[in-house]
């Protein structure tokens, strides 16, 4: 289902401008890894995690093993730069 939604979205929006939103209360380590891999497979800009504070230790481990963090802003520049 997630792959179909991504396929539908990239018809109208370039993949490199899309984030895959993931609602953590309904995920487990395996499903989190699967969704991160879907974002990677379609070359999406990245993922967005909803309710980050609900990540279990197993989910953190899955996230660290699967995703690569990207720094969006540094402290010296504002979002407008």
C-alpha positions as semicolon CSV with decimal commas, in nm:
position;residue;x (nm);y (nm);z (nm)
1;X;0,000;0,000;0,000
2;X;0,280;0,245;0,085
3;X;0,457;0,173;-0,244
4;X;0,135;0,240;-0,435
5;X;0,089;0,572;-0,255
6;X;0,446;0,676;-0,339
7;X;0,399;0,574;-0,703
8;X;0,086;0,788;-0,718
9;X;0,258;1,085;-0,556
10;X;0,559;1,086;-0,788
11;X;0,329;1,122;-1,087
12;X;0,264;1,481;-0,977
13;X;0,565;1,569;-0,761
14;X;0,933;1,491;-0,829
15;X;1,058;1,216;-0,597
16;X;1,347;1,432;-0,478
17;X;1,094;1,674;-0,328
18;X;0,889;1,414;-0,139
19;X;0,921;1,295;0,219
20;X;0,762;0,971;0,331
21;X;0,568;1,039;0,651
22;X;0,581;0,760;0,907
23;X;0,347;0,753;1,207
24;X;0,549;0,573;1,475
25;X;0,264;0,460;1,703
26;X;0,154;0,214;1,433
27;X;0,504;0,082;1,347
28;X;0,744;-0,183;1,471
29;X;1,117;-0,223;1,391
30;X;1,052;-0,434;1,079
31;X;0,783;-0,205;0,935
32;X;0,996;0,102;1,006
33;X;1,287;-0,052;0,818
34;X;1,056;-0,149;0,531
35;X;0,923;0,206;0,493
36;X;1,270;0,357;0,504
37;X;1,370;0,116;0,228
38;X;1,067;0,224;0,022
39;X;1,180;0,587;0,052
40;X;1,527;0,482;-0,059
41;X;1,395;0,265;-0,347
42;X;1,201;0,558;-0,495
43;X;1,486;0,807;-0,428
44;X;1,266;1,025;-0,209
45;X;1,414;1,327;-0,037
46;X;1,377;1,145;0,296
47;X;1,140;1,047;0,571
48;X;0,947;1,239;0,834
49;X;0,877;1,071;1,166
50;X;0,564;1,150;1,365
51;X;0,583;1,107;1,744
52;X;0,958;1,048;1,763
53;X;0,938;1,017;2,141
54;X;0,756;0,685;2,103
55;X;1,051;0,502;1,946
56;X;1,145;0,190;2,141
57;X;1,509;0,088;2,175
58;X;1,455;-0,175;1,903
59;X;1,306;0,086;1,672
60;X;1,600;0,323;1,737
61;X;1,836;0,040;1,645
62;X;1,642;-0,028;1,326
63;X;1,642;0,343;1,239
64;X;2,016;0,379;1,301
65;X;2,093;0,070;1,092
66;X;1,870;0,172;0,800
67;X;1,861;0,551;0,772
68;X;2,129;0,813;0,735
69;X;2,077;1,141;0,919
70;X;2,113;1,458;0,716
71;X;2,181;1,798;0,869
72;X;1,937;2,048;0,722
73;X;2,055;2,369;0,890
74;X;2,358;2,478;1,086
75;X;2,347;2,709;1,385
76;X;2,499;3,000;1,197
77;X;2,234;3,015;0,922
78;X;1,863;3,061;0,947
79;X;1,608;2,867;0,745
80;X;1,586;3,167;0,510
81;X;1,947;3,131;0,388
